[in-house]
Amino acid sequence: MYVPGAVLALCLPCFLSGNVFGYEYGEDYYYNGISNGERLQTKTTQIPCPPQDLSRWEKLFIMLEDSEMKQNMLLQQNEDMVKVEMDSIRKELHKLNNNKACIQASENTCKCISEQINRNLNQAMEQLREAADMYQTQNNDTLQQLLQFSKNQATRLTKLESSSLLGAGLGQVAMKTFSTYPKEQEASNADSGKLERALMATVADLQRVHAQLAFFQRATAHRFLPSGCEMALLFPMRSKHIFAEVTPSMSMSLQSFTICLWAKVTQSLNRTVLFSYGTKKNPQELQLLLARHSVLLTVGGETHLVEAHSVVTDGQWGHFCAAWSSAQGLATLWVNGENVARVPGVAEGHVLPRDGFILLGQERSRSGMYRDLDSSVAFTGKITGVNMWDHVLDAGRIKEYASQDGSCDIRGNVIGWGVSEIIPHGGAQYIN
């Protein structure tokens, strides 16, 4: 493509130097002068380029041919590379087309799987609903059977009483007619044997009923709240974060008091707090404690202690009362309506300080911060019917409050259960 330009560039110096055709500037190429009478003589024309210059031209043309061949080779190589790239692109496009088909197939498969999962979930939900309905039906049937069984047992008891009366009458008739009517006596003996067997069968049935009733009573005992109480505080575990804070209805600057509450302790350790009143100066100003199977009362600190042994049972409801009077320092402890401890001279003349904190299931820390509470003294179990009075209750009222006949409706004037503010903290909560 660039051969003419290359030739011109190579030949131009030769023309400029004047050696291309073998003459210098100012010389004529032909002798045109003709002398008179002489034959026209022509000077021999000199060869434009000597053999040496011709070899240079040959080299030039060889170089040009080589460059053209190289150019053609490069062009051919470029065409081959383009063909290879085009083939690669065609293959990639073909793969992309195949991938589109795979993607479409995957989408269809996912849709099918999703539909199948939805159908399975719907079937599982339907089965769960059917199982719940069946369980409810079975529970209703079981309840009806228990009611019918109770009715049957009541009927059998009535028959048993009638049979007993009938047996007594038959025995008297047999005794009266024994000496006069021997045959009737034998018949009466036979009837008495039948009656005895019937009575034994009834007694066996009553024993089975008693065992079943005891079983149901044990099964429902953990849900029972004593004395007609409708709610209780649950302390699910022993933790320094689980307690209840009580706000009294009046000042705690008292010279006498009575504290009563129901408690069911899961496990009593060496020191388990039921009720605690503490101030900044004395965090243990007033405490009602459990210690294994014992109950303790402290007033004005641990140096003034009242204790009763072997009166606490883990896992069972108990009614605990503590009373104290500053006049004589008389302190008493009551468990389930019974006076279990009576000690005079306990903090005689002492007055409870005001502006303290009342906690259930925990005691105040010396720093006054909740994060510094002690988990080892924490209560675990249930507490209900917490009441406090600003005077000492008499024995009759304490026994009345310890009964199971709805005494939970009675309220104290310092703390009244269901009236005073009692806020659970941590995992403590109200249950019913």
C-alpha positions as CSV (number, residue, x, y, z in Angstrom):
1,M,0.0,0.0,0.0
2,Y,2.9,2.4,0.7
3,V,5.3,1.1,-2.0
4,P,5.2,4.3,-4.3
5,G,5.9,6.6,-1.5
6,A,8.8,4.5,-0.3
7,V,10.3,4.4,-3.8
8,L,10.0,8.2,-4.2
9,A,11.6,8.7,-0.8
10,L,14.6,6.5,-1.8
11,C,15.1,7.9,-5.3
12,L,14.8,11.6,-4.4
13,P,18.4,11.8,-2.9
14,C,19.8,10.3,-6.1
15,F,18.1,13.0,-8.2
16,L,19.3,15.8,-6.0
17,S,22.9,14.6,-6.0
18,G,23.0,14.4,-9.8
19,N,24.6,10.9,-9.8
20,V,21.5,9.0,-10.8
21,F,22.0,9.3,-14.5
22,G,25.8,9.9,-14.4
23,Y,26.0,13.7,-15.1
24,E,26.5,16.9,-13.2
25,Y,24.6,20.1,-13.2
26,G,25.3,22.2,-16.3
27,E,25.9,19.2,-18.6
28,D,23.6,18.2,-21.4
29,Y,22.3,14.8,-21.6
30,Y,22.7,14.6,-25.5
31,Y,25.1,16.2,-27.9
32,N,22.8,18.0,-30.4
33,G,25.5,20.1,-32.2
34,I,26.2,19.0,-36.0
35,S,29.3,20.1,-37.8
36,N,29.2,21.1,-41.5
37,G,30.0,18.3,-43.8
38,E,30.5,15.8,-41.2
39,R,28.4,12.7,-40.5
40,L,26.2,13.0,-37.5
41,Q,28.0,11.5,-34.6
42,T,26.1,10.4,-31.6
43,K,27.7,10.1,-28.3
44,T,27.0,6.9,-26.5
45,T,24.5,7.3,-23.7
46,Q,25.8,6.5,-20.3
47,I,24.0,3.9,-18.2
48,P,21.8,5.8,-15.6
49,C,22.8,3.6,-12.7
50,P,25.9,1.6,-12.4
51,P,25.7,-2.1,-11.4
52,Q,26.3,-1.1,-7.9
53,D,23.2,1.1,-7.9
54,L,21.2,-1.7,-9.5
55,S,22.1,-4.0,-6.6
56,R,20.8,-1.4,-4.2
57,W,17.5,-1.2,-6.0
58,E,17.3,-5.0,-5.9
59,K,17.8,-4.9,-2.2
60,L,15.2,-2.2,-1.9
61,F,12.6,-4.1,-3.8
62,I,13.5,-7.3,-1.8
63,M,13.0,-5.3,1.4
64,L,9.7,-4.0,0.0
65,E,8.6,-7.5,-0.9
66,D,9.5,-8.7,2.5
67,S,7.7,-5.9,4.2
68,E,4.6,-6.6,2.1
69,M,4.8,-10.3,3.0
70,K,5.1,-9.5,6.7
71,Q,2.2,-7.1,6.4
72,N,0.2,-9.8,4.7
73,M,1.2,-12.3,7.4
74,L,0.2,-9.9,10.1
75,L,-3.1,-9.3,8.4
76,Q,-3.7,-13.0,8.1
77,Q,-2.8,-13.5,11.8
78,N,-5.2,-10.7,12.8
79,E,-7.9,-12.3,10.7
80,D,-7.2,-15.7,12.4
81,M,-7.3,-14.1,15.8
82,V,-10.6,-12.4,15.0
83,K,-12.0,-15.7,13.8
84,V,-10.9,-17.4,17.0
85,E,-12.5,-14.6,19.1
86,M,-15.7,-14.7,17.1
87,D,-15.9,-18.4,17.7
88,S,-15.3,-17.9,21.4
89,I,-18.0,-15.3,21.5
90,R,-20.4,-17.6,19.6
91,K,-19.7,-20.4,22.2
92,E,-20.3,-18.0,25.1
93,L,-23.5,-16.8,23.6
94,H,-24.6,-20.4,23.1
95,K,-23.8,-21.1,26.7
96,L,-25.7,-18.1,27.8
97,N,-28.7,-19.3,25.8
98,N,-28.4,-22.7,27.5
99,N,-28.1,-21.0,31.0
100,K,-31.3,-19.1,30.3
101,A,-33.0,-22.4,29.8
102,C,-31.4,-23.7,33.0
103,I,-32.5,-20.6,34.9
104,Q,-36.0,-21.0,33.7
105,A,-36.0,-24.7,34.6
106,S,-34.7,-23.8,38.1
107,E,-37.4,-21.2,38.6
108,N,-40.0,-23.7,37.6
109,T,-38.5,-26.2,40.0
110,C,-38.5,-23.7,42.9
111,K,-42.1,-22.8,42.2
112,C,-43.0,-26.5,42.4
113,I,-41.1,-26.9,45.7
114,S,-42.7,-23.8,47.1
115,E,-46.2,-25.0,46.2
116,Q,-45.4,-28.5,47.7
117,I,-44.1,-26.9,51.0
118,N,-47.2,-24.7,51.2
119,R,-49.4,-27.8,50.8
120,N,-47.4,-29.7,53.4
121,L,-47.7,-26.7,55.8
122,N,-51.5,-26.5,55.3
123,Q,-51.8,-30.3,55.9
124,A,-49.7,-30.0,59.0
125,M,-51.8,-27.1,60.4
126,E,-55.0,-29.1,59.6
127,Q,-53.6,-32.1,61.4
128,L,-52.7,-29.9,64.4
129,R,-56.2,-28.5,64.5
130,E,-57.7,-31.9,64.3
131,A,-55.4,-33.2,67.1
132,A,-56.3,-30.2,69.3
133,D,-60.0,-30.8,68.7
134,M,-59.5,-34.5,69.5
135,Y,-57.6,-33.7,72.7
136,Q,-60.3,-31.3,73.8
137,T,-62.9,-33.9,73.1
138,Q,-61.0,-36.5,75.1
139,N,-60.6,-34.1,78.0
140,N,-64.3,-33.4,78.0
141,D,-65.1,-37.1,77.9
142,T,-62.7,-37.7,80.8
143,L,-64.4,-35.0,82.8
144,Q,-67.8,-36.4,82.1
145,Q,-66.6,-39.9,83.1
146,L,-65.2,-38.5,86.4
147,L,-68.5,-36.7,87.1
148,Q,-70.5,-39.9,86.3
149,F,-68.1,-41.9,88.5
150,S,-68.7,-39.5,91.3
151,K,-72.4,-39.8,90.9
152,N,-72.2,-43.5,90.9
153,Q,-70.1,-43.6,94.0
154,A,-72.6,-41.3,95.7
155,T,-75.4,-43.7,94.7
156,R,-73.5,-46.7,96.0
157,L,-72.9,-44.9,99.3
158,T,-76.6,-44.3,99.6
159,K,-77.3,-47.9,98.9
160,L,-74.6,-48.9,101.5
161,E,-76.4,-46.8,104.2
162,S,-79.7,-48.4,103.3
163,S,-78.2,-51.8,103.3
164,S,-76.6,-51.2,106.7
165,L,-80.0,-50.2,108.2
166,L,-81.6,-53.1,106.5
167,G,-79.0,-55.4,107.9
168,A,-79.5,-54.1,111.4
169,G,-83.3,-54.7,111.1
170,L,-82.8,-58.2,109.8
171,G,-80.4,-59.0,112.6
172,Q,-83.0,-57.9,115.2
173,V,-85.7,-59.9,113.5
174,A,-83.5,-62.9,113.4
175,M,-82.6,-62.6,117.1
176,K,-86.3,-62.4,118.0
177,T,-87.4,-65.4,115.9
178,F,-84.3,-67.5,116.6
179,S,-85.8,-69.7,119.2
180,T,-89.2,-70.1,117.6
181,Y,-88.4,-70.4,113.9
182,P,-85.2,-72.3,113.2
183,K,-85.8,-72.4,109.4
184,E,-86.2,-68.7,109.3
185,Q,-83.0,-68.3,111.3
186,E,-81.1,-70.3,108.6
187,A,-82.6,-68.1,105.9
188,S,-81.6,-65.0,107.9
189,N,-78.1,-66.3,108.2
190,A,-77.9,-66.7,104.4
191,D,-79.1,-63.2,103.8
192,S,-76.6,-61.9,106.3
193,G,-73.8,-63.6,104.4
194,K,-74.9,-61.9,101.2
195,L,-75.2,-58.6,102.9
196,E,-71.7,-59.0,104.4
197,R,-70.2,-59.7,100.9
198,A,-72.0,-56.7,99.5
199,L,-70.6,-54.5,102.3
200,M,-67.0,-55.8,101.7
201,A,-67.4,-55.0,98.0
202,T,-68.6,-51.5,98.8
203,V,-65.7,-51.0,101.2
204,A,-63.2,-52.0,98.5
205,D,-64.9,-49.5,96.1
206,L,-64.7,-46.8,98.7
207,Q,-61.0,-47.4,99.2
208,R,-60.3,-47.1,95.4
209,V,-62.3,-43.9,95.3
210,H,-60.2,-42.6,98.3
211,A,-57.0,-43.4,96.5
212,Q,-58.1,-41.7,93.3
213,L,-59.2,-38.6,95.2
214,A,-55.8,-38.5,97.0
215,F,-54.1,-38.7,93.6
216,F,-56.1,-35.8,92.2
217,Q,-55.4,-33.8,95.3
218,R,-51.7,-34.3,95.0
219,A,-51.8,-33.4,91.3
220,T,-53.6,-30.1,91.9
221,A,-51.8,-29.2,95.1
222,H,-49.1,-27.0,93.3
223,R,-51.9,-24.8,91.9
224,F,-53.6,-24.3,95.2
225,L,-53.6,-20.8,96.8
226,P,-54.5,-20.8,100.5
227,S,-57.1,-19.0,102.5
228,G,-59.1,-17.9,99.5
229,C,-56.3,-15.8,98.0
230,E,-56.8,-15.0,94.3
231,M,-53.2,-14.2,93.5
232,A,-49.7,-14.8,94.7
233,L,-46.1,-13.6,94.1
234,L,-44.0,-16.2,92.3
235,F,-40.2,-16.2,92.8
236,P,-39.1,-18.7,90.2
237,M,-35.4,-19.0,91.2
238,R,-32.9,-18.0,93.7
239,S,-31.4,-14.8,92.3
240,K,-30.3,-11.4,93.6
241,H,-32.3,-9.7,90.8
242,I,-35.6,-11.4,91.9
243,F,-37.5,-9.7,94.7
244,A,-40.5,-7.5,95.4
245,E,-40.5,-4.0,96.8
246,V,-43.3,-2.9,99.1
247,T,-44.6,0.7,99.7
248,P,-46.3,0.9,103.1
249,S,-49.5,2.8,103.6
250,M,-48.1,4.7,106.6
251,S,-44.8,5.5,108.3
252,M,-42.7,2.7,109.5
253,S,-41.6,4.5,112.6
254,L,-43.4,2.0,114.9
255,Q,-43.1,0.8,118.5
256,S,-45.1,-2.4,117.8
257,F,-46.2,-4.4,114.9
258,T,-47.6,-7.7,113.6
259,I,-46.6,-9.2,110.3
260,C,-48.5,-12.1,108.7
261,L,-48.1,-13.9,105.4
262,W,-48.5,-17.1,103.6
263,A,-45.4,-18.7,102.0
264,K,-44.5,-21.9,100.1
265,V,-40.7,-22.2,100.0
266,T,-39.2,-24.4,97.3
267,Q,-36.0,-24.9,99.3
268,S,-35.0,-23.2,102.5
269,L,-31.2,-22.6,103.1
270,N,-29.3,-21.5,106.1
271,R,-30.8,-18.0,105.7
272,T,-33.8,-17.3,103.4
273,V,-35.5,-13.9,103.7
274,L,-39.3,-13.7,103.7
275,F,-39.8,-10.1,104.9
276,S,-37.1,-7.4,105.4
277,Y,-37.1,-3.8,106.4
278,G,-33.8,-1.9,106.2
279,T,-32.4,1.6,106.4
280,K,-29.2,3.2,105.3
281,K,-27.8,2.8,108.9
282,N,-29.1,-0.7,109.5
283,P,-30.0,-2.8,106.4
284,Q,-31.3,-5.6,108.7
285,E,-33.5,-3.5,111.0
286,L,-36.4,-5.9,110.8
287,Q,-36.4,-9.4,109.2
288,L,-38.6,-12.5,109.1
289,L,-36.4,-15.4,108.0
290,L,-36.4,-19.1,107.3
291,A,-33.4,-21.2,108.2
292,R,-33.8,-24.8,106.9
293,H,-36.8,-26.0,109.0
294,S,-36.7,-23.0,111.4
295,V,-38.3,-19.6,111.4
296,L,-36.5,-16.5,112.8
297,L,-37.4,-12.9,113.7
298,T,-34.9,-10.1,114.3
299,V,-35.7,-6.6,115.5
300,G,-33.1,-3.8,115.6
301,G,-30.4,-6.1,114.2
302,E,-29.3,-9.7,114.4
303,T,-28.4,-9.4,118.1
304,H,-32.2,-9.4,119.0
305,L,-33.2,-12.8,117.7
306,V,-36.3,-15.0,118.2
307,E,-36.2,-18.5,116.7
308,A,-38.6,-21.6,116.4
309,H,-37.3,-24.9,115.2
310,S,-38.8,-27.7,113.1
311,V,-41.8,-25.8,112.0
312,V,-41.1,-25.3,108.2
313,T,-41.6,-27.9,105.5
314,D,-40.3,-27.2,102.0
315,G,-42.9,-27.4,99.2
316,Q,-45.9,-26.8,101.5
317,W,-47.9,-23.7,102.3
318,G,-47.4,-22.3,105.7
319,H,-48.9,-19.3,107.6
320,F,-46.2,-17.2,109.4
321,C,-46.8,-14.4,111.8
322,A,-44.4,-12.3,113.9
323,A,-45.4,-9.8,116.6
324,W,-43.3,-7.4,118.7
325,S,-43.9,-4.6,121.3
326,S,-41.3,-2.1,122.4
327,A,-42.9,-1.6,125.8
328,Q,-41.9,-5.0,127.2
329,G,-39.7,-6.2,124.3
330,L,-42.1,-9.2,123.9
331,A,-41.6,-11.0,120.6
332,T,-43.7,-13.9,119.4
333,L,-43.7,-16.2,116.4
334,W,-46.7,-18.1,115.0
335,V,-46.8,-20.9,112.4
336,N,-50.2,-22.1,111.1
337,G,-52.0,-20.4,113.9
338,E,-49.9,-22.0,116.7
339,N,-47.6,-20.0,119.0
340,V,-44.2,-21.5,118.5
341,A,-41.9,-18.9,120.2
342,R,-42.4,-16.3,122.9
343,V,-39.4,-14.3,124.1
344,P,-39.4,-11.1,126.3
345,G,-36.7,-8.4,126.4
346,V,-36.2,-8.2,122.6
347,A,-35.2,-4.7,121.7
348,E,-37.1,-3.3,124.6
349,G,-37.7,0.5,124.2
350,H,-36.6,0.4,120.6
351,V,-38.5,2.4,117.9
352,L,-38.2,1.4,114.2
353,P,-36.6,4.2,112.2
354,R,-38.5,5.7,109.3
355,D,-37.6,6.1,105.6
356,G,-36.5,2.6,105.1
357,F,-37.2,0.0,102.4
358,I,-39.4,-3.1,102.6
359,L,-38.4,-6.1,100.4
360,L,-40.0,-9.5,100.0
361,G,-37.7,-12.4,99.2
362,Q,-34.5,-10.3,99.7
363,E,-32.7,-7.9,102.1
364,R,-31.3,-4.5,101.5
365,S,-27.6,-4.2,100.7
366,R,-25.3,-2.1,102.8
367,S,-24.5,0.1,99.8
368,G,-28.3,0.5,99.1
369,M,-27.7,-0.5,95.5
370,Y,-29.8,-3.3,93.9
371,R,-26.7,-4.6,92.1
372,D,-25.1,-5.4,95.5
373,L,-27.9,-7.7,96.7
374,D,-27.0,-11.2,97.9
375,S,-28.4,-14.2,96.0
376,S,-27.6,-16.6,98.8
377,V,-30.4,-15.1,101.0
378,A,-33.0,-14.8,98.1
379,F,-36.3,-16.6,98.5
380,T,-37.6,-19.1,95.9
381,G,-41.2,-20.2,95.9
382,K,-44.6,-18.4,96.4
383,I,-45.8,-15.7,98.8
384,T,-49.3,-14.4,99.3
385,G,-51.5,-12.6,101.9
386,V,-48.8,-10.2,103.1
387,N,-50.2,-7.9,105.8
388,M,-48.8,-5.7,108.5
389,W,-50.4,-3.9,111.5
390,D,-49.0,-1.2,113.7
391,H,-50.0,-3.1,116.8
392,V,-49.9,-6.6,118.3
393,L,-52.8,-8.8,117.2
394,D,-54.4,-11.1,119.8
395,A,-54.1,-14.9,119.5
396,G,-57.6,-15.4,118.3
397,R,-57.2,-13.2,115.3
398,I,-53.9,-14.8,114.3
399,K,-55.5,-18.2,114.4
400,E,-58.4,-16.9,112.3
401,Y,-56.1,-15.5,109.7
402,A,-54.3,-18.8,109.5
403,S,-57.4,-20.7,108.5
404,Q,-58.2,-21.9,105.0
405,D,-61.7,-20.3,105.0
406,G,-61.2,-17.1,103.0
407,S,-59.2,-15.0,105.5
408,C,-57.1,-13.5,102.7
409,D,-59.7,-10.7,102.4
410,I,-58.4,-9.2,105.7
411,R,-56.1,-6.2,105.2
412,G,-53.4,-4.7,107.5
413,N,-53.3,-0.9,108.1
414,V,-49.6,-0.6,107.4
415,I,-49.4,-3.1,104.5
416,G,-52.6,-4.5,103.0
417,W,-52.5,-7.4,100.5
418,G,-54.2,-6.3,97.3
419,V,-54.2,-2.7,98.4
420,S,-50.6,-1.6,99.1
421,E,-48.2,-1.2,96.3
422,I,-46.1,-4.3,95.8
423,I,-43.8,-4.1,92.8
424,P,-42.1,-7.3,91.6
425,H,-38.5,-7.0,90.2
426,G,-36.5,-9.2,88.0
427,G,-38.3,-12.5,87.3
428,A,-40.8,-12.1,90.2
429,Q,-44.4,-12.0,88.9
430,Y,-48.0,-12.3,90.0
431,I,-49.8,-15.5,89.4
432,N,-53.4,-16.7,90.1
